[in-house]
Amino acid sequence: MGGKAYVIGVGMTKFEKPGSRDWDYPDMAREAGTNALADAGIDYSQVQQAYVGYVYGESTSGQRAVYELGMTGIPVVNVNNNCSTGSTALYLATQAVRSGQADVTLALGFEKMQPGSLGATFEDREQPMMRHLLALAELQEFAMPPAPYMFGAAGREHMQRYGTTAEQFAKIGVKNHKHSVNNPYAQFQVEYSFEEVLAAKPVYDPLTKLQCSPTSDGSGAAIIASEAFVDKHGLAAQAVEIVGQAMVTDLRSTFEDKSAITLVGADMTRTAARMVYEQAGIGPSDVDVIELHDCFSTNELLTYEALGLCPEGEGGKLVDAGETTYGGQWVVNPSGGLISKGHPLGATGLAQCSELTWQLRGTADKRQVDGAKVALQHNIGLGGAVVITAYRPAER
């Protein structure tokens, strides 16, 4: 893996409903980036490379965003990897530090979205997920919009195979909305009862509206530094080491397994998790706090199994036992997750990084997971890519 890499500063904006705040993506990027630089205690002139993620926007929007922080001539790389865009920027920024190409890098992500379900921008060419959708339509009747159809179909398959219930999926929505009450950055900060989540507007059975992530505007940022930089500037007390990181894209099994669960990325997650655990020298039982990609409640449950928190088919039992909230073995999505915190695609991975950095520093306020020493981040984009990152405090 090369040299060590540390998160020394993080920052994000509050995530907002699209159109509810009078701002543009340069404003979002300036706020998140400035917060991250201030948190790191460095000046933008010390940053040597920047990786900027967004899904919806014109080419070189990354440069326009970064210019709000300074114009120093450094390389600025635009990143687009669907919903895993923010963590892909983090992955590239970390690689640059680990390889010795840079001592300090910036990973920045933002999104300015349209209200409503995600749609295609270009109608005159092959859609990247068409192969996935055609494969899924052979298994379960096609429905619109595509995202809840895909993840809802995977949930249905899990119910048919293992006896998982709609109530178990609903409990995940209840948990994440409850967690978000203590997150000032969350788009929603409202607690809902189990009955309210289950009875909310149906989207695609078993999913109701309160089990689905919303479209959101917002930005997140992280400053990554080398071990030499951390030592030279005395930053070990605030630095969080990236002790494992992997990106995996679609495998042959994605299509060969003839499974809705596999089509939405379970094998990508499983493969990346194994790589990260091996790199970090840890297993699932060593992890204290997790931010994972709960774009829909069904995917959170599927991800429990893919990350090895429980055997395949037993995610529902984990939910019923309360093992993924405060007082359980892991606290999953203390931020409220995508379901409640919001999901501005390019910013999500960096918001997850921010939350876990705060957790490992012990500065997450009312969301704090007691004694958190190992954190795991999971971010997935269909079409497809998953990025998993493991973190530990530099000083323990």
BELRAMO-V850003 format. One record per residue. N is the residue number from 1. SS is DSSP state (H for helix, E for strand, L for the rest). PHI is phi in whole degrees, 0 to 359 (NA if undefined). D_LAST is the distance of its C-alpha to the last C-alpha in Angstrom with 1 decimal. Layout:
BEGIN
n: [N:N]
ss: [SS:SS]
phi: [PHI:PHI]
d_last: [D_LAST:D_LAST]
END
This chain:
BEGIN
n: [1:2:3:4:5:6:7:8:9:10:11:12:13:14:15:16:17:18:19:20:21:22:23:24:25:26:27:28:29:30:31:32:33:34:35:36:37:38:39:40:41:42:43:44:45:46:47:48:49:50:51:52:53:54:55:56:57:58:59:60:61:62:63:64:65:66:67:68:69:70:71:72:73:74:75:76:77:78:79:80:81:82:83:84:85:86:87:88:89:90:91:92:93:94:95:96:97:98:99:100:101:102:103:104:105:106:107:108:109:110:111:112:113:114:115:116:117:118:119:120:121:122:123:124:125:126:127:128:129:130:131:132:133:134:135:136:137:138:139:140:141:142:143:144:145:146:147:148:149:150:151:152:153:154:155:156:157:158:159:160:161:162:163:164:165:166:167:168:169:170:171:172:173:174:175:176:177:178:179:180:181:182:183:184:185:186:187:188:189:190:191:192:193:194:195:196:197:198:199:200:201:202:203:204:205:206:207:208:209:210:211:212:213:214:215:216:217:218:219:220:221:222:223:224:225:226:227:228:229:230:231:232:233:234:235:236:237:238:239:240:241:242:243:244:245:246:247:248:249:250:251:252:253:254:255:256:257:258:259:260:261:262:263:264:265:266:267:268:269:270:271:272:273:274:275:276:277:278:279:280:281:282:283:284:285:286:287:288:289:290:291:292:293:294:295:296:297:298:299:300:301:302:303:304:305:306:307:308:309:310:311:312:313:314:315:316:317:318:319:320:321:322:323:324:325:326:327:328:329:330:331:332:333:334:335:336:337:338:339:340:341:342:343:344:345:346:347:348:349:350:351:352:353:354:355:356:357:358:359:360:361:362:363:364:365:366:367:368:369:370:371:372:373:374:375:376:377:378:379:380:381:382:383:384:385:386:387:388:389:390:391:392:393:394:395:396]
ss: [L:L:L:L:E:E:E:E:E:E:E:E:L:L:L:E:L:L:L:L:L:L:L:L:H:H:H:H:H:H:H:H:H:H:H:H:H:H:H:H:L:L:L:H:H:H:L:L:E:E:E:E:E:L:L:L:L:L:L:L:H:H:H:H:H:H:L:L:L:L:L:L:L:L:E:E:E:E:E:L:L:H:H:H:H:H:H:H:H:H:H:H:H:H:H:H:H:H:L:L:L:L:L:E:E:E:E:E:E:E:E:L:L:L:L:L:L:L:L:L:L:L:L:L:L:L:L:L:L:H:H:H:H:H:H:H:H:L:L:L:L:L:L:L:L:H:H:H:H:H:H:H:H:H:H:H:H:H:H:H:H:H:L:L:L:H:H:H:H:H:H:H:H:H:H:H:H:H:H:H:L:L:L:L:L:L:L:L:L:L:L:L:L:H:H:H:H:H:H:L:L:E:E:E:L:L:E:E:H:H:H:E:L:L:E:L:E:E:E:E:E:E:E:E:E:E:H:H:H:H:H:H:L:L:L:L:L:L:L:E:E:E:E:E:E:E:E:E:E:L:L:H:H:H:H:H:L:L:L:H:H:H:H:L:L:H:H:H:H:H:H:H:H:H:H:H:H:H:H:H:L:L:L:H:H:H:L:L:E:E:E:L:L:L:L:E:H:H:H:H:H:H:H:H:H:H:L:L:L:L:L:L:L:L:H:H:H:H:H:H:L:L:L:L:L:L:L:L:L:L:E:E:L:L:L:L:H:H:H:H:H:L:E:L:H:H:H:H:H:H:H:H:H:H:H:H:H:H:H:H:H:L:L:L:H:H:H:L:L:L:L:L:L:E:E:E:E:E:E:E:E:L:L:L:E:E:E:E:E:E:E:E:E:L:L:L]
phi: [NA:79:287:277:223:230:278:250:202:223:196:205:265:293:276:233:297:307:85:277:229:277:207:237:300:297:294:299:296:298:295:293:294:297:298:293:296:295:297:284:73:234:261:302:297:274:283:255:211:225:239:237:252:197:254:253:169:284:302:64:298:299:297:300:293:293:299:292:264:161:231:249:82:290:299:236:251:275:235:218:219:54:289:263:300:298:284:292:299:298:300:292:297:291:301:297:286:299:280:87:290:209:268:220:229:244:250:229:220:207:204:243:250:269:298:91:292:294:225:280:271:246:260:255:208:303:281:303:261:301:298:297:294:295:294:290:296:285:260:218:305:296:214:246:288:298:298:296:299:294:283:292:297:296:296:298:299:295:297:292:284:239:80:299:246:301:295:293:296:297:299:293:299:300:301:290:295:295:299:291:303:263:247:294:272:284:296:244:226:238:271:240:285:303:295:293:294:293:266:294:306:293:248:201:310:266:277:250:304:279:245:238:287:270:288:210:254:160:213:218:208:216:255:250:223:281:298:297:293:300:294:298:257:61:257:301:295:252:285:239:278:274:265:196:200:211:241:230:253:305:253:304:297:308:255:284:287:54:223:296:297:289:296:263:106:299:289:300:297:300:293:295:298:301:297:291:301:293:300:277:68:229:231:306:290:277:278:256:221:225:249:234:276:268:304:218:301:300:289:297:295:299:287:308:288:294:278:83:289:204:296:301:94:250:300:297:295:297:296:298:277:69:278:243:223:302:96:266:290:229:255:256:58:298:289:105:65:294:302:245:290:112:216:284:312:290:261:303:298:278:292:299:300:299:300:289:297:297:298:286:280:80:243:271:57:292:272:302:271:302:68:296:236:226:233:229:240:227:221:233:231:287:117:197:202:236:237:238:227:248:230:220:297:295:246:236]
d_last: [21.8:22.0:19.5:16.1:16.2:14.1:15.1:15.4:17.9:19.5:22.7:25.4:28.7:29.9:31.5:35.2:38.3:40.2:42.8:41.6:40.3:42.2:39.9:39.8:37.1:36.9:36.2:33.4:31.9:32.2:30.4:27.4:27.2:27.6:24.9:22.5:23.6:23.3:19.8:18.9:21.0:23.3:26.9:28.5:30.2:26.9:26.7:28.5:29.0:29.1:29.3:30.9:31.6:34.4:36.9:39.9:41.1:43.1:42.2:40.2:39.0:35.6:37.1:38.7:35.4:33.5:36.4:35.5:32.5:34.4:36.9:35.6:37.1:33.9:34.1:33.8:33.8:35.0:33.4:35.0:33.8:35.0:32.4:29.6:30.4:27.4:24.9:27.4:27.1:23.3:23.9:26.3:24.3:21.4:24.1:25.5:22.3:21.5:25.1:25.1:27.7:25.8:22.9:22.8:24.2:24.9:25.1:27.4:29.3:32.0:35.0:38.2:39.8:43.1:43.5:44.0:43.2:42.2:45.2:46.3:46.8:49.3:52.1:54.0:51.6:49.8:46.8:43.6:43.2:46.9:46.4:43.7:46.0:49.1:47.3:46.1:49.6:50.9:48.7:49.0:51.5:50.3:49.5:48.5:46.1:44.4:40.7:41.2:43.8:41.5:38.6:41.0:42.9:39.7:39.2:42.8:42.5:39.5:41.7:44.6:42.7:40.5:42.0:39.3:40.7:40.9:39.5:36.2:35.9:36.8:34.1:31.5:33.3:33.2:29.5:28.7:31.2:29.8:26.2:27.7:29.2:26.0:25.5:27.5:27.4:29.1:32.8:33.5:32.2:34.7:34.2:36.8:38.1:38.4:42.1:41.8:39.5:41.8:45.0:43.9:46.0:46.1:44.8:45.1:45.1:42.7:41.0:41.8:41.0:38.1:36.4:36.7:34.7:36.8:37.5:35.6:35.4:32.2:29.7:26.0:24.2:21.1:20.5:19.1:18.4:18.2:15.7:18.5:18.9:15.3:15.4:19.0:18.4:15.2:13.5:9.9:9.0:10.9:10.8:10.1:10.9:14.0:13.6:17.0:20.1:23.7:27.0:29.9:33.4:36.3:37.2:40.6:39.7:39.4:43.2:44.3:42.8:45.1:42.4:41.4:37.9:37.6:39.3:36.6:33.9:32.7:33.0:31.3:28.3:28.4:28.7:25.8:23.5:24.3:23.6:20.2:19.2:20.5:18.8:15.3:16.1:15.7:18.4:19.3:18.2:14.6:14.7:14.2:15.9:18.6:20.9:24.0:27.4:29.6:32.5:34.5:33.5:35.0:32.5:29.5:31.0:31.8:28.3:26.9:29.0:28.5:24.6:25.2:24.2:27.6:30.7:33.2:35.4:33.2:31.5:33.9:32.9:29.3:30.5:32.8:30.2:28.0:25.0:24.0:23.7:22.0:22.3:22.5:20.4:19.3:19.9:21.9:22.8:21.5:23.1:26.5:26.5:29.4:31.9:31.2:29.1:31.6:31.9:32.8:32.7:31.4:28.7:27.3:24.7:23.3:23.3:21.3:18.8:18.8:18.3:15.3:13.7:14.5:13.3:9.7:10.0:11.6:14.9:17.1:19.4:21.6:20.3:16.7:15.6:14.1:10.7:10.5:7.7:10.4:13.3:16.7:19.5:23.2:26.0:29.6:32.8:36.1:38.3:35.6:31.9:28.6:25.2:22.1:18.6:15.2:12.0:8.2:6.0:6.5:3.8:0.0]
END
